[in-house]
């Protein structure tokens, strides 16, 4: 590293239905204001599509892709560029682990629905990620 060179922080965002939520966007905008060089990568796990009686993996990937496109546009409207938007494994724990293959992040920001509604909180995702990773895990709970 060259003296005076600053290493930009890399933040991994994990979200699906809350990917363009106001709570997550407010959090990311606040981080970006503190560190204008911060890099944000959004991974949207291809979780099953609840409203369909039977779903296929293709439908789950399509729903995740669409959520990513909406999130990219919402963040851009807030002045934040997402360096990458990816569809991840349907299991959010695996999606997080996969994101760390060959890449480093300074923290993981997990966005969920409120307690009592969130499947990810019910499966204890935040605690599992905290135990599995050597970086801070931040939980952003969206409004209902």
Secondary structure, DSSP 8 states (H G I E B T S, - for coil): --TT-----EEEEE-STTTT-HHHHHHHHHHHHH-TT-EEEEEEE----TTSSS--HHHHHHHHHHHHHHHHHHHHHTT--EEEEEEE-SSHHHHHHHHTTT---SEEEEEE--TTT-HHHHTTHHHHHHHH-SSEEEEEE---
